[in-house]
């Protein structure tokens, strides 16, 4: 993608340094302490994604 961006003059969709930075990165988090001590109760992933997409479709450019 970096090579094709040199030919087209457009920004590459994905750069090699991003792959190096994130490849193999473990992103598992334990939020049990937040739930217990702060009463943190996150929305289910599907619901959060649906609400975010709805916001982007309807309200994002209004503000």
N, C-alpha and C positions, 0 to 999 in steps of 0.2 A: 504494500500500500504506500509505503514511503517512496518507492521508486516511481510508481505511477503518478504520485502527486508531483514529483519533479517534472514529469512529462506534461501533465495537465495544468500545473500551476495552482491547483486547488489543495486545500488542507486534507491530509489523509484521514480516513475514518478511524484508523487505529494506528498508533505509533509503537515502535518496538520497546521504548523505555517504559511504556505503560504495561506491556506484557511482562517485562522483567520485574517491575515493581509489584504486580499483583499475582503473578503465577505462583501457586503453591501457598499463598497466604491463607492462614487458618482464620476464619472469621466466625467462630462459634462463641457465642456469649451466653453467660449464665445470668439471668435477670431475677433469679429467685430472691436475692437480697433486696432488690428494689421493690419487688412485690410485697415482701414481708414488712420492711421498714417504712416504705413510702406509700404503701397501698397503690402501687403502680399496677394498672390493669389495661394492658395494650389491647387495641382492637385486633381482631383476626386479620391476617395478611390480605385475604381476599377483599374484605370490607374496606380496609385502608386503601388498597389499590383502586377499587371501584370509586370511592369518594374522591381520591386524587384525580382520577381521569375525568370524573364529572365536573370537578372544579376547573380543570384545565379547559374543558370544552365550553363551559358557560361563564365563569366569573373571572378568569385570569386576565383577560384584556380589558375588562370593564374598569378595573381600578387604575 
